[in-house]
């Protein structure tokens, strides 16, 4: 561990503090949005198409890019083959 900290010029205490963090605001937002996508997927009873998932989110008042929705759908296996 000491070698890696020296190599990347970070303190060991800083590295261990980074390990214990819960993530940034973006990660928390992704978790919340991903949970909504999973709910939409569960309600539909089948794989979602990107357009369908994004359209439902827009109807719910959620603004996000299609690329972000696609990434979250892919990460959660909610997309249409």
C-alpha positions in Angstrom: 0.0 0.0 0.0 2.8 2.4 0.9 4.3 1.9 -2.6 1.1 2.8 -4.3 0.6 5.9 -2.1 4.1 7.1 -3.0 3.6 6.3 -6.7 0.4 8.3 -6.9 1.5 11.0 -4.5 -1.3 10.6 -2.0 -1.1 10.2 1.8 -2.1 6.9 3.3 -4.6 8.6 5.5 -6.1 10.3 2.5 -6.4 7.0 0.7 -8.1 5.3 3.6 -10.5 8.2 4.0 -11.3 7.9 0.3 -12.1 4.2 0.8 -14.7 4.9 3.5 -16.6 7.6 1.6 -20.0 6.8 0.3 -19.5 8.5 -3.1 -20.4 11.8 -4.5 -23.6 13.5 -5.3 -23.6 12.1 -8.8 -23.4 8.5 -7.5 -26.2 9.1 -5.1 -28.3 10.6 -7.9 -27.5 7.6 -10.1 -28.6 5.3 -7.4 -31.9 7.1 -7.1 -32.5 7.3 -10.8 -31.5 3.6 -11.2 -34.0 2.6 -8.6 -36.7 4.5 -10.6 -35.6 2.7 -13.8 -35.8 -0.7 -12.0 -39.3 0.2 -10.8 -40.4 1.1 -14.4 -38.8 -2.1 -15.6 -40.7 -4.1 -13.0 -44.0 -2.4 -13.8 -43.6 -3.1 -17.5 -43.0 -6.9 -16.9 -40.5 -7.0 -19.8 -37.2 -5.5 -21.0 -37.4 -1.8 -21.6 -36.4 0.1 -24.7 -34.4 3.2 -24.0 -37.1 5.5 -25.5 -39.7 4.0 -23.3 -37.7 4.4 -20.1 -36.6 7.9 -20.9 -40.2 8.9 -21.9 -41.6 7.6 -18.6 -38.9 9.4 -16.6 -39.7 12.7 -18.5 -43.4 12.2 -17.6 -42.4 11.9 -14.0 -40.6 15.2 -14.2 -37.0 13.7 -14.2 -34.6 15.4 -16.6 -31.6 13.4 -17.7 -29.8 12.5 -20.9 -30.6 9.4 -22.9 -27.0 8.3 -22.6 -27.3 8.4 -18.8 -30.6 6.4 -18.9 -29.0 3.9 -21.3 -25.9 3.5 -19.0 -28.1 2.9 -15.9 -30.4 0.5 -17.8 -27.3 -1.4 -19.0 -25.9 -1.6 -15.5 -29.1 -3.0 -14.1 -29.9 -5.4 -17.0 -33.2 -3.5 -17.8 -32.6 -3.0 -21.4 -34.1 -4.6 -24.4 -31.6 -7.1 -26.1 
